[in-house]
Amino acid sequence: MMKAQTCARVIFPEGFDERGAFEMSLKGWLSARVELTDGRHYSVYFIDPVRLRQDLDENAQRGRPYLADPGLIVLPEVTVEAVQEAVHALCEEGFFARLRAEQENERAAI
C-alpha cells in the first residue's frame, strides 16, 4: 500500500540524528522548520506540557508571565513521530496559512 502524500515536511536541525531524536524527547522541545509542497517555509517550535510549564515559570520569575510564539505547537510528548503527525494534521487543517512564511533571506540554519 502506498503512503499518502503529505502537504508538508519537517526540516529537522542540521546534524539531527538518532541521538538528537532521543534527547529531544528528554528535553521536551524542538525548534525546526516546516516546508509546504508549494515551497513556503515556516519556523516552528514544538514543546511538551512539562517543558512549557518550566519555561512559563522561568519567564514569570523574570517579570514576563507569558509565553508566546506564532509557531508554537504543544504536543503530549516531543518525538519524531508526534512532530511529523502534528505537522501533517496541521497542514491539512490550514494552520500554516495563518502564519507568515519565511522569506528566502530569513532562512538560517537551525
C-alpha positions as CSV (number, residue, x, y, z in Angstrom):
1,M,0.0,0.0,0.0
2,M,1.3,3.4,-0.9
3,K,1.8,6.0,1.8
4,A,-0.5,9.1,1.4
5,Q,1.2,12.2,0.1
6,T,1.6,14.9,2.8
7,C,1.3,18.6,2.2
8,A,4.3,19.5,4.4
9,R,7.5,18.0,5.7
10,V,9.5,18.7,8.8
11,I,13.0,20.0,8.3
12,F,15.0,18.9,11.4
13,P,18.0,20.9,12.6
14,E,21.3,20.3,10.8
15,G,23.0,17.2,12.2
16,F,19.8,15.8,13.7
17,D,20.2,12.1,14.2
18,E,19.0,9.2,16.4
19,R,20.7,10.8,19.4
20,G,19.1,14.1,18.7
21,A,15.7,12.4,18.5
22,F,16.3,10.7,21.8
23,E,17.5,13.9,23.5
24,M,14.6,15.9,22.0
25,S,12.2,13.7,23.9
26,L,14.1,14.2,27.1
27,K,14.4,17.9,26.7
28,G,10.7,18.3,25.8
29,W,11.3,20.7,22.9
30,L,12.4,21.0,19.3
31,S,13.0,24.0,17.1
32,A,12.5,23.1,13.4
33,R,11.1,24.3,10.1
34,V,8.2,23.1,8.0
35,E,8.3,23.2,4.3
36,L,5.0,23.1,2.4
37,T,4.8,21.4,-1.0
38,D,4.5,24.9,-2.6
39,G,7.9,25.7,-1.2
40,R,6.9,28.0,1.6
41,H,8.8,27.6,4.9
42,Y,7.7,28.2,8.5
43,S,9.7,28.3,11.7
44,V,8.0,26.1,14.4
45,Y,8.7,25.3,18.0
46,F,7.4,22.0,19.4
47,I,7.1,21.7,23.2
48,D,5.6,19.3,25.7
49,P,3.4,20.4,28.7
50,V,6.2,19.8,31.3
51,R,8.7,22.0,29.5
52,L,6.0,24.6,28.7
53,R,5.3,24.9,32.4
54,Q,9.0,25.2,33.2
55,D,9.5,27.9,30.6
56,L,6.4,29.8,31.7
57,D,7.5,29.7,35.4
58,E,11.0,30.9,34.4
59,N,9.6,33.8,32.4
60,A,7.3,34.7,35.3
61,Q,10.2,34.9,37.7
62,R,11.9,37.3,35.2
63,G,8.8,39.5,35.2
64,R,7.4,38.2,31.9
65,P,4.5,36.0,33.0
66,Y,3.6,34.7,29.5
67,L,5.0,32.6,26.7
68,A,4.1,33.4,23.1
69,D,5.4,32.3,19.7
70,P,3.5,32.3,16.4
71,G,4.9,28.8,15.5
72,L,4.4,27.2,19.0
73,I,3.0,23.7,18.8
74,V,2.3,21.8,22.1
75,L,2.5,18.1,22.0
76,P,1.9,15.5,24.8
77,E,5.5,14.3,24.0
78,V,8.0,15.6,21.6
79,T,9.0,12.7,19.4
80,V,9.9,12.4,15.7
81,E,6.6,10.6,15.1
82,A,4.5,13.1,17.1
83,V,6.1,16.1,15.3
84,Q,5.6,14.6,11.9
85,E,2.0,13.6,12.6
86,A,1.2,17.0,14.1
87,V,2.7,18.8,11.0
88,H,0.7,16.7,8.6
89,A,-2.6,17.2,10.5
90,L,-2.0,21.0,11.0
91,C,-1.2,21.4,7.3
92,E,-4.3,19.6,6.3
93,E,-6.3,21.9,8.7
94,G,-4.8,25.0,7.1
95,F,-2.8,26.0,10.2
96,F,0.2,27.2,8.3
97,A,-1.9,29.5,6.1
98,R,-2.4,31.6,9.2
99,L,1.3,32.1,9.8
100,R,3.7,34.3,7.9
101,A,6.0,32.3,5.7
102,E,9.7,32.9,6.0
103,Q,11.3,35.0,3.2
104,E,14.2,33.5,1.3
105,N,16.7,35.8,3.1
106,E,15.3,34.9,6.6
107,R,16.1,31.2,6.3
108,A,19.0,30.5,8.6
109,A,20.3,27.1,9.7
110,I,18.6,25.9,12.8
